[in-house]
Amino acid sequence: MSKAPLMPMATAVWLVENTSLTFKQIADFCKLHEVEIQGIADGEVAKGIVGYNPIISGQLSDEEIKLSSEDINRPLNIIDTDVEVKSTETKIKKYIPLSKRQDKPDSALWLLKNHSILKDSQIAKLVGITKNSVTSIRSKSYWNFNSLSPKDPVAMGLFSQKDLLNAIEKAERRILKEKKEKEKSNLVNKSGI
C-alpha cells in the first residue's frame, strides 16, 4: 500500500487548483474519496483550507504531475524519500514574538534553579537577555523579581534541548577543569615548591 502525502486534504486542494489531474488521480494520491475531490472543486468541501504544495515538500515532482496529466490512467506516485534530520551548526537568530519576550527572565530563573552550574553568560546567551539581567535575577535584585515564575525555556521554544545539553556539558567540563587546577595548586602549596 502506498503512503498518503503529508496533509492530504490541503494537498488535494492544491492539486485541484493548480493541475489538470482527474479527480480519481487526486483522490487515489491523497487517499481521499473521489466525491471529496469533487466537493473541493465545487467549493463545498475544505473551505478555508490553504493548499499545500507537494512539489515544495518533495512529495511530488513537476515531471510526475505532467506525466499523469497527459495520461488519465496513470496514477501519481509519491516520491518516497527517507527524511534526514540535519542539525545545522550555523545558528540563525530566531524571531521571538513580543508575547514570549516577557518570558525570557522567567526562563533565566528556571535555568538558575534547575541548572545552577551554568554561568550567567551561558544563560544570557541561551535565553537571549543580558548578562546583567541574569546576574540580577541570581542575586534576586532584578527589578521585577517578585513577579517572575520559572518556566522551561525548551518547552517554550526559546532554544532546543540540544543547545541546553551542550551548555550543561560545557559547564561540567569547566567545573572539572577548575577542580583539577585547584587540586594541583593545593599540592604545590603543601609541598612548598
N, CA and C of each residue as an Amber inpcrd file, in Angstrom:
protein
   579
   0.8450000  -1.1880000   0.0000000   0.0000000   0.0000000   0.0000000
   0.8860000   1.2450000   0.0000000   0.5960000   2.1630000  -0.9030000
   1.4230000   3.3680000  -0.9710000   1.0440000   4.3410000   0.1350000
   1.9830000   5.2170000   0.4330000   1.7900000   6.1640000   1.5130000
   0.9610000   7.3550000   1.0490000   0.2320000   7.9330000   1.9920000
  -0.5260000   9.1530000   1.7080000   0.4190000  10.3470000   1.8630000
   0.1510000  11.4150000   1.1480000   1.0050000  12.5940000   1.2810000
   0.7720000  13.2890000   2.6220000   1.6950000  14.1230000   2.9690000
   1.5620000  14.9500000   4.1650000   0.3820000  15.8920000   3.9510000
  -0.4590000  16.0450000   4.9350000  -1.6360000  16.9180000   4.8650000
  -2.4480000  16.6470000   3.5890000  -3.0970000  15.4840000   3.5040000
  -3.7710000  15.0730000   2.2760000  -4.8530000  16.0390000   1.7890000
  -5.6540000  16.5740000   2.6860000  -6.7330000  17.4730000   2.2530000
  -6.1570000  18.7500000   1.6410000  -5.1620000  19.3370000   2.3070000
  -4.5320000  20.5590000   1.7930000  -3.8030000  20.2700000   0.4780000
  -3.1990000  19.0960000   0.3690000  -2.5320000  18.7030000  -0.8760000
  -3.5550000  18.5610000  -1.9920000  -4.6950000  17.9550000  -1.6650000
  -5.7610000  17.8030000  -2.6580000  -6.2600000  19.1690000  -3.1270000
  -6.4160000  20.1180000  -2.2000000  -6.8450000  21.4710000  -2.5660000
  -5.8550000  22.0680000  -3.5570000  -4.5670000  21.9330000  -3.2740000
  -3.5380000  22.4890000  -4.1660000  -3.5860000  21.8260000  -5.5430000
  -3.7070000  20.4930000  -5.5630000  -3.7260000  19.7670000  -6.8350000
  -4.9560000  20.1330000  -7.6720000  -6.1120000  20.3140000  -7.0180000
  -7.3270000  20.7160000  -7.7350000  -7.1400000  22.0950000  -8.3480000
  -6.5530000  23.0090000  -7.5740000  -6.4040000  24.3950000  -8.0190000
  -5.2880000  24.5800000  -9.0510000  -4.2600000  23.7390000  -9.0200000
  -3.0600000  24.0120000  -9.8150000  -2.7040000  22.9820000 -10.8730000
  -3.5110000  21.9390000 -11.0240000  -3.1740000  20.9270000 -12.0280000
  -4.4110000  20.5640000 -12.8520000  -4.1940000  19.7930000 -13.8950000
  -5.3100000  19.3080000 -14.7140000  -5.5170000  17.8110000 -14.4980000
  -5.1360000  17.3200000 -13.3270000  -5.3040000  15.9090000 -12.9960000
  -6.7880000  15.5890000 -12.8160000  -7.1460000  14.3380000 -13.0060000
  -8.5440000  13.9300000 -12.8060000  -8.8180000  13.8090000 -11.3050000
 -10.1140000  13.8620000 -10.9690000 -10.4970000  13.7230000  -9.5640000
 -10.0500000  12.3700000  -9.0240000 -10.1380000  11.3380000  -9.8660000
  -9.7350000   9.9900000  -9.4360000  -8.2320000   9.9540000  -9.1340000
  -7.4110000  10.5850000  -9.9840000  -5.9600000  10.5940000  -9.7510000
  -5.6410000  11.3070000  -8.4320000  -6.2790000  12.4450000  -8.2180000
  -6.0330000  13.2050000  -6.9850000  -6.5310000  12.4160000  -5.7740000
  -7.7100000  11.8130000  -5.8930000  -8.2820000  11.0290000  -4.7930000
  -7.3760000   9.8530000  -4.4380000  -6.9070000   9.1310000  -5.4660000
  -6.0260000   7.9860000  -5.2170000  -4.7190000   8.4240000  -4.5610000
  -4.1620000   9.5330000  -5.0330000  -2.8940000  10.0100000  -4.4860000
  -3.0540000  10.4660000  -3.0330000  -4.1260000  11.1880000  -2.7490000
  -4.3210000  11.7690000  -1.4070000  -5.0430000  10.8300000  -0.4510000
  -5.4070000   9.6420000  -0.9400000  -6.1270000   8.6580000  -0.1220000
  -7.4430000   9.2400000   0.3950000  -8.1390000   9.9390000  -0.5070000
  -9.4450000  10.5030000  -0.2010000 -10.4550000   9.9110000  -1.1740000
 -11.7370000  10.1600000  -0.9400000 -12.7760000   9.6700000  -1.8540000
 -12.9270000  10.6520000  -3.0030000 -13.2660000  10.1130000  -4.1660000
 -13.4210000  10.9400000  -5.3600000 -14.4800000  12.0290000  -5.1590000
 -15.5230000  11.7130000  -4.3860000 -16.5950000  12.6810000  -4.1170000
 -16.0470000  13.8630000  -3.3080000 -15.0940000  13.5830000  -2.4040000
 -14.4730000  14.6760000  -1.6390000 -13.7030000  15.6250000  -2.5630000
 -13.0200000  15.0540000  -3.5450000 -12.2620000  15.8690000  -4.5010000
 -13.2260000  16.7040000  -5.3350000 -14.3590000  16.0920000  -5.7490000
 -15.3940000  16.8340000  -6.4810000 -15.9050000  17.9880000  -5.6150000
 -16.1030000  17.7250000  -4.3240000 -16.5680000  18.7580000  -3.3950000
 -15.5560000  19.8870000  -3.2380000 -14.2680000  19.5380000  -3.2510000
 -13.2130000  20.5630000  -3.1790000 -13.2820000  21.4500000  -4.4140000
 -13.4420000  20.8200000  -5.5690000 -13.5090000  21.5680000  -6.8280000
 -14.7490000  22.4650000  -6.8750000 -15.8450000  21.9980000  -6.2870000
 -17.0800000  22.7830000  -6.2600000 -17.0820000  23.8300000  -5.1560000
 -16.1050000  23.7810000  -4.2650000 -16.0330000  24.7460000  -3.1680000
 -16.9090000  24.3910000  -1.9840000 -17.3970000  23.1460000  -1.9300000
 -18.2640000  22.7180000  -0.8420000 -17.4860000  22.0390000   0.2860000
 -16.3360000  21.4840000  -0.0420000 -15.5070000  20.7660000   0.9290000
 -14.1980000  21.5260000   1.0920000 -13.6250000  21.4680000   2.2590000
 -12.3050000  22.0550000   2.5520000 -12.3110000  23.5750000   2.4420000
 -13.4370000  24.1800000   2.8230000 -13.4860000  25.6460000   2.8220000
 -12.4870000  26.1650000   3.8460000 -11.7050000  27.1360000   3.4590000
 -10.7400000  27.7420000   4.3830000  -9.4240000  26.9970000   4.4850000
  -9.3150000  25.8380000   3.8490000  -8.0540000  25.0880000   3.8910000
  -7.1420000  25.6390000   2.7980000  -5.9720000  26.0430000   3.2030000
  -4.9970000  26.5790000   2.2570000  -4.2930000  25.4100000   1.5850000
  -4.1490000  25.4890000   0.2770000  -3.4980000  24.4250000  -0.4680000
  -2.0430000  24.2380000  -0.0530000  -1.6160000  22.9770000   0.0000000
  -0.2430000  22.6290000   0.3860000   0.4740000  22.0680000  -0.8430000
   1.5320000  22.7320000  -1.2640000   2.2500000  22.3720000  -2.4770000
   3.1180000  21.1350000  -2.2450000   2.7590000  19.9900000  -2.8730000
   3.5370000  18.7620000  -2.6560000   4.8830000  18.7810000  -3.3870000
   5.0660000  19.7320000  -4.3060000   6.3460000  19.8290000  -5.0100000
   7.3920000  20.4380000  -4.0780000   7.0050000  21.5020000  -3.3890000
   7.9310000  22.1580000  -2.4570000   8.3210000  21.2180000  -1.3230000
   7.3560000  20.4110000  -0.8690000   7.6500000  19.4930000   0.2370000
   8.3970000  18.2470000  -0.2220000   8.6070000  18.1080000  -1.5490000
   9.3840000  16.9770000  -2.0560000   8.5980000  15.6920000  -2.1780000
   7.2700000  15.7660000  -2.1580000   6.4470000  14.5660000  -2.2720000
   6.0890000  14.2430000  -3.7130000   6.1370000  15.2610000  -4.5620000
   5.8650000  15.1060000  -5.9890000   6.8570000  15.9370000  -6.7750000
   7.0160000  15.5840000  -8.0490000   7.8560000  16.4000000  -8.9290000
   6.9800000  16.9550000 -10.0470000   7.4520000  18.0240000 -10.6890000
   6.7330000  18.5950000 -11.8330000   6.5410000  17.5360000 -12.9140000
   7.5790000  16.7270000 -13.1360000   7.5310000  15.6940000 -14.1680000
   6.4390000  14.6700000 -13.8680000   6.3370000  14.2860000 -12.6010000
   5.3320000  13.3030000 -12.1850000   3.9310000  13.8320000 -12.4660000
   3.6890000  15.0980000 -12.1280000   2.3760000  15.7070000 -12.3630000
   2.1100000  15.8000000 -13.8680000   3.1360000  16.1910000 -14.6240000
   2.9810000  16.3430000 -16.0800000   2.6520000  14.9950000 -16.7340000
   3.3800000  13.9420000 -16.3440000   3.1360000  12.6080000 -16.9190000
   1.7220000  12.1330000 -16.6140000   1.2640000  12.3470000 -15.3740000
  -0.0750000  11.9020000 -15.0010000  -1.1530000  12.7790000 -15.6220000
  -0.8460000  14.0480000 -15.8600000  -1.8140000  14.9440000 -16.5090000
  -2.0470000  14.5290000 -17.9540000  -0.9990000  14.0110000 -18.6080000
  -1.0990000  13.6040000 -20.0140000  -1.7690000  12.2400000 -20.1820000
  -1.7280000  11.3990000 -19.1410000  -2.3170000  10.0610000 -19.2090000
  -3.2630000   9.8900000 -18.0210000  -4.5800000   9.9490000 -18.2820000
  -5.5530000   9.9130000 -17.1810000  -5.5810000   8.5620000 -16.4570000
  -4.9950000   7.5340000 -17.0380000  -4.9630000   6.2210000 -16.3830000
  -3.7080000   6.0260000 -15.5390000  -2.7900000   6.9660000 -15.6070000
  -1.5330000   6.8460000 -14.8600000  -1.7070000   7.4390000 -13.4500000
  -1.4280000   6.6490000 -12.4140000  -1.5530000   7.1890000 -11.0480000
  -0.3480000   8.0690000 -10.6890000  -0.5890000   8.9880000  -9.7900000
   0.5150000   9.8050000  -9.2480000   1.2880000   8.9530000  -8.2590000
   2.5810000   9.0230000  -8.3060000   3.4020000   8.2620000  -7.3740000
   4.1540000   9.2130000  -6.4610000   3.9810000   9.0040000  -5.1870000
   4.6530000   9.8490000  -4.2000000   6.1490000   9.5550000  -4.2230000
   6.9470000  10.5810000  -4.0830000   8.3970000  10.3930000  -4.0110000
   8.6920000   9.9130000  -2.5980000   9.1540000   8.6910000  -2.5170000
   9.3830000   8.0730000  -1.2080000  10.8390000   8.2590000  -0.8140000
  11.0980000   9.2960000  -0.0550000  12.4630000   9.5360000   0.4050000
  12.4750000   9.5360000   1.9180000  13.4890000   8.9400000   2.4460000
  13.6550000   8.9900000   3.8870000  14.1150000  10.3860000   4.2540000
  13.4120000  10.9690000   5.1790000  13.7470000  12.3250000   5.5970000
  14.9390000  12.2570000   6.5370000  15.9660000  12.9890000   6.1970000
  17.1590000  13.0260000   7.0290000  17.1170000  14.3050000   7.8520000
  17.0720000  14.1370000   9.1560000  17.0160000  15.2920000  10.0380000
  18.4350000  15.7840000  10.2560000  18.6650000  17.0100000   9.8460000
  20.0040000  17.5800000   9.9760000  19.9820000  18.6890000  11.0150000
  21.0600000  18.7620000  11.7290000  21.2150000  19.8580000  12.6720000
  22.2340000  20.8060000  12.0710000  21.7690000  21.9470000  11.6730000
  22.6910000  22.9080000  11.0840000  23.4530000  23.6070000  12.1940000
  24.7380000  23.6180000  12.0490000  25.5730000  24.2390000  13.0720000
  25.5390000  25.7670000  12.9950000  25.2230000  26.2880000  11.8060000
  25.1340000  27.7350000  11.6880000  23.8320000  28.1710000  12.3290000
  23.9620000  28.9310000  13.3800000  22.7910000  29.3680000  14.1180000
  22.1360000  30.5390000  13.4220000  20.8550000  30.4520000  13.3040000
  20.0770000  31.5480000  12.7510000  19.2790000  32.1240000  13.9070000
  19.4060000  33.4120000  14.1130000  18.6560000  34.0470000  15.1910000
  17.1800000  33.9040000  14.8950000  16.4800000  33.2740000  15.8130000
  15.0740000  33.0410000  15.6330000  14.2910000  34.2240000  16.1860000
  13.2860000  34.6710000  15.4560000  12.4560000  35.7740000  15.9100000
  11.6290000  35.3110000  17.1010000  11.6800000  36.0700000  18.1580000
  10.8830000  35.7780000  19.3510000   9.7380000  36.7900000  19.3870000
   8.4860000  36.3290000  19.3310000   7.3700000  37.2570000  19.3670000
   7.3450000  38.0630000  20.6720000   6.7490000  39.2310000  20.6100000
   6.6750000  40.1040000  21.7850000   6.0560000  39.3920000  22.9810000
   5.0580000  38.5710000  22.7220000   4.3810000  37.8760000  23.8140000
   5.3040000  36.9150000  24.5530000   6.3280000  36.3950000  23.8630000
   7.2550000  35.4620000  24.5100000   8.4780000  36.1610000  25.0900000
   8.7440000  37.3880000  24.6620000   9.9290000  38.0780000  25.1650000
   9.8360000  38.3140000  26.6650000   8.6220000  38.5030000  27.1630000
   8.4690000  38.7190000  28.5960000   8.7490000  37.4410000  29.3820000
   8.8010000  36.3000000  28.6900000   9.0810000  35.0210000  29.3460000
  10.5760000  34.7580000  29.5070000  11.4140000  35.5830000  28.9010000
  12.8590000  35.3570000  28.9760000  13.3960000  35.4040000  30.4020000
  13.0290000  36.4070000  31.2110000  13.5010000  36.3910000  32.6040000
  12.9910000  35.1710000  33.3750000  11.7480000  34.7300000  33.0780000
  11.2130000  33.5170000  33.7190000  12.0660000  32.3080000  33.3440000
  12.4910000  32.2620000  32.0890000  13.3350000  31.1600000  31.6220000
  14.7010000  31.1980000  32.2850000  15.2360000  32.4090000  32.4420000
  16.5340000  32.5470000  33.1200000  16.4230000  32.0480000  34.5560000
  15.3260000  32.3850000  35.2410000  15.1150000  31.9220000  36.6180000
  15.0210000  30.3920000  36.6520000  14.3320000  29.8000000  35.6780000
  14.2160000  28.3440000  35.6120000  15.5950000  27.7070000  35.4530000
  16.4270000  28.2770000  34.5740000  17.7740000  27.7380000  34.3650000
  18.6240000  27.8850000  35.6290000  18.4890000  29.0170000  36.3110000
  19.2540000  29.2260000  37.5470000  18.8560000  28.2010000  38.6090000
  17.5720000  27.8810000  38.6840000  17.1060000  26.9220000  39.6970000
  17.4470000  25.4800000  39.3300000  17.3260000  25.1360000  38.0450000
  17.4810000  23.7440000  37.6370000  18.8780000  23.3760000  37.1530000
  19.6340000  24.3730000  36.7180000  20.9800000  24.1130000  36.2040000
  21.9160000  25.2080000  36.7260000  22.1120000  25.2010000  38.0350000
  22.8750000  26.2720000  38.6800000  24.3550000  26.2740000  38.2850000
  24.8310000  25.2020000  37.6410000  26.2360000  25.1720000  37.2340000
  26.5130000  26.0590000  36.0270000  25.4470000  26.4640000  35.3300000
  25.6340000  27.3220000  34.1620000  26.0840000  28.7130000  34.6000000
  27.0250000  29.2600000  33.8520000  27.4770000  30.6230000  34.1260000
  26.4140000  31.6100000  33.6620000  26.4350000  32.8020000  34.2450000
  25.4700000  33.8330000  33.8540000  25.5620000  34.1340000  32.3640000
  26.7830000  34.1320000  31.8410000  26.9560000  34.4350000  30.4140000
  26.3420000  33.3390000  29.5400000  26.4110000  32.0710000  29.9910000
  25.8050000  30.9730000  29.2270000  24.2830000  31.1080000  29.2090000
  23.7160000  31.4260000  30.3780000  22.2630000  31.5890000  30.4770000
  21.8150000  32.7570000  29.6030000  22.5700000  33.8550000  29.6780000
  22.2260000  35.0440000  28.8870000  22.2310000  34.7040000  27.3970000
  23.2270000  33.9360000  26.9750000  23.3360000  33.5700000  25.5550000
  22.1920000  32.6460000  25.1380000  21.8850000  31.6720000  25.9770000
  20.8100000  30.7290000  25.6630000  19.4530000  31.4280000  25.5630000
  19.1340000  32.2090000  26.5860000  17.8100000  32.8170000  26.6910000
  17.6760000  34.0420000  25.7940000  18.7730000  34.7640000  25.6130000
  18.7190000  35.9540000  24.7710000  18.4440000  37.2200000  25.5550000
  18.9950000  37.2820000  26.7850000  18.9070000  38.5060000  27.5720000
  20.3240000  38.8950000  27.9840000  20.4620000  40.0300000  28.6320000
  21.7970000  40.4920000  29.0080000  22.3290000  39.7250000  30.2120000
  23.6440000  39.6940000  30.3120000  24.2970000  39.0280000  31.4400000
  23.9320000  39.7440000  32.7430000  23.8290000  41.0760000  32.6800000
  23.4610000  41.8450000  33.8780000  22.0770000  41.4470000  34.3920000
  21.1550000  41.1720000  33.4690000  19.8070000  40.7370000  33.8780000
  19.8890000  39.3960000  34.5880000  20.6830000  38.4690000  34.0470000
  20.8230000  37.1450000  34.6710000  21.4540000  37.2850000  36.0600000
  22.4910000  38.1150000  36.1570000  23.1640000  38.3280000  37.4400000
  22.1930000  38.9120000  38.4620000  21.3630000  39.8710000  38.0350000
  20.4160000  40.4740000  38.9750000  19.3040000  39.4830000  39.3520000
  18.9280000  38.5810000  38.4470000  17.9420000  37.5460000  38.7960000
  18.5580000  36.5780000  39.7950000  19.8330000  36.2170000  39.5800000
  20.5260000  35.3040000  40.5040000  20.6210000  35.9110000  41.9060000
  20.9110000  37.2100000  41.9590000  21.0520000  37.8740000  43.2660000
  19.7120000  38.3860000  43.8090000  18.6290000  38.0960000  43.1020000
  17.2720000  38.4930000  43.4850000  17.0870000  40.0030000  43.5500000
  17.9020000  40.7280000  42.7820000  17.7620000  42.1800000  42.7500000
  17.1570000  42.6470000  41.4250000  16.6550000  41.7050000  40.6360000
  16.0240000  42.0480000  39.3630000  14.8080000  42.9170000  39.6530000
  14.5800000  43.9280000  38.8350000  13.5300000  44.9150000  39.1100000
  12.1420000  44.2900000  39.2660000  11.9120000  43.1610000  38.6230000
  10.5890000  42.5400000  38.6470000  10.6710000  41.1240000  39.2150000
  11.6130000  40.8990000  40.1410000  11.9020000  39.5470000  40.6160000
  10.6790000  38.8680000  41.2340000   9.8920000  39.6060000  42.0020000
   8.7450000  39.0030000  42.7020000   7.6560000  38.5180000  41.7420000
   7.6460000  39.0430000  40.5330000   6.6380000  38.6310000  39.5480000
   7.1090000  37.4590000  38.6910000   8.3710000  37.0750000  38.8010000
   8.9040000  36.0000000  37.9620000   8.4090000  34.6380000  38.4310000
   8.1360000  33.7800000  37.4680000   7.8110000  32.3920000  37.7860000
   8.6160000  31.5230000  36.8200000   9.3610000  30.5530000  37.3490000
  10.2360000  29.7420000  36.4950000   9.4580000  29.0190000  35.4030000
   9.9350000  29.1570000  34.1540000   9.3120000  28.4780000  33.0060000
  10.4060000  27.8160000  32.1870000  10.1440000  26.5730000  31.7830000
  11.1180000  25.8060000  30.9910000  11.2740000  26.4400000  29.6060000
  12.4730000  26.9580000  29.2950000  12.6760000  27.6420000  28.0170000
  12.6300000  26.7100000  26.8180000  12.9640000  25.4370000  27.0100000
  12.9060000  24.4870000  25.8960000  11.4500000  24.2450000  25.5270000
  10.6110000  24.0860000  26.5400000   9.1810000  23.8650000  26.2970000
   8.5440000  25.0880000  25.6440000   9.0680000  26.2650000  25.9480000
   8.5320000  27.4970000  25.3700000   9.1240000  27.7830000  23.9980000
  10.1340000  27.0180000  23.5830000  10.7040000  27.1650000  22.2430000
  11.7350000  28.2760000  22.1120000  12.3330000  28.7130000  23.2350000
  13.3630000  29.7520000  23.1460000  14.6610000  29.1860000  22.5740000
  14.9300000  27.9100000  22.8450000  16.0750000  27.2140000  22.2610000
  15.8260000  25.7210000  22.3600000  16.6850000  24.9260000  21.7270000
  16.4450000  23.4790000  21.6770000  17.0630000  22.7630000  22.8800000
  16.6120000  21.5370000  23.0770000  17.1550000  20.6820000  24.1410000
  18.6370000  20.4390000  23.9020000  19.0200000  20.3240000  22.6240000
  20.4200000  20.1050000  22.2740000  21.2810000  21.2830000  22.7330000
  20.7800000  22.5100000  22.5310000  21.5080000  23.6970000  22.9870000
  21.7260000  23.6550000  24.4940000  20.6740000  23.2580000  25.2170000
  20.7650000  23.1810000  26.6850000  21.7800000  22.1230000  27.1010000
  21.7200000  20.9510000  26.4920000  22.6580000  19.8800000  26.8410000
  24.1020000  20.2690000  26.5390000  24.3140000  20.9580000  25.4180000
  25.6650000  21.4280000  25.0820000  26.1780000  22.4110000  26.1260000
  25.3260000  23.3150000  26.5730000  25.7200000  24.3040000  27.5820000
  26.0450000  23.6210000  28.9100000  25.2420000  22.6230000  29.2850000
  25.4790000  21.8980000  30.5380000  26.7970000  21.1230000  30.4700000
  27.0520000  20.4670000  29.3160000  28.3240000  19.7420000  29.1490000
  29.5110000  20.6860000  29.2640000  29.3890000  21.8420000  28.6530000
  30.4640000  22.8390000  28.7140000  30.7010000  23.2860000  30.1510000
  29.6120000  23.5050000  30.8870000  29.7250000  23.9210000  32.2870000
  30.3730000  22.8140000  33.1280000  30.0000000  21.5630000  32.8600000
  30.5860000  20.4430000  33.6140000  32.0780000  20.3060000  33.3300000
  32.4760000  20.5060000  32.0630000  33.9060000  20.4520000  31.7150000
  34.6660000  21.5770000  32.4190000  34.0590000  22.7660000  32.4740000
  34.6970000  23.9120000  33.1310000  34.8880000  23.6310000  34.6280000
  33.8550000  23.0740000  35.2710000  33.9350000  22.7730000  36.7100000
  35.0020000  21.7230000  36.9700000  35.0610000  20.6980000  36.1340000
  36.0660000  19.6420000  36.2820000  37.4720000  20.2130000  36.1260000
  37.6420000  21.0860000  35.1490000  38.9400000  21.7180000  34.9130000
  39.3450000  22.5820000  36.1090000  38.3920000  23.3810000  36.6350000
  38.6740000  24.2290000  37.8010000  39.0450000  23.3790000  39.0190000
  38.3540000  22.2470000  39.1810000  38.6270000  21.3580000  40.3050000
  40.0400000  20.7810000  40.2080000  40.4250000  20.3690000  39.0020000
  41.7720000  19.8200000  38.8020000  42.8380000  20.8800000  39.0660000
  42.5960000  22.0990000  38.5840000  43.5510000  23.1820000  38.8110000
  43.6740000  23.5030000  40.3000000  42.5560000  23.4500000  41.0210000
  42.5720000  23.7290000  42.4610000  43.3660000  22.6500000  43.1980000
  43.1320000  21.3680000  42.8160000  43.8750000  20.2630000  43.4320000
  45.3670000  20.3930000  43.1470000  45.7000000  20.7980000  41.9520000
  47.0840000  20.9520000  41.5480000  47.7450000  22.0650000  42.3770000
  47.0290000  23.1870000  42.5260000  47.6080000  24.2940000  43.3070000
  47.7180000  23.9340000  44.7840000  46.7950000  23.1450000  45.3100000
  46.8680000  22.6950000  46.7000000  48.0710000  21.7800000  46.9120000
  48.3560000  20.9030000  45.9350000  49.5160000  20.0260000  46.0150000
  50.8010000  20.8460000  46.0190000  50.8490000  21.8590000  45.1630000
  52.0320000  22.7120000  45.0650000  52.2290000  23.4560000  46.3880000
  51.1480000  23.9620000  46.9770000  51.2460000  24.7020000  48.2370000
  51.6700000  23.8200000  49.3900000  51.1780000  22.5690000  49.4340000
  51.5150000  21.6400000  50.5080000  52.9660000  21.1850000  50.4260000
  53.4440000  20.9990000  49.1930000  54.8110000  20.5060000  49.0480000
  55.8250000  21.6450000  49.2170000  55.3590000  22.8720000  49.1640000
  56.2340000  24.0150000  49.3860000  57.1890000  24.3070000  48.2370000
  56.8270000  23.8920000  47.0510000  57.7030000  24.1340000  45.8840000
  57.5430000  25.5260000  45.3710000
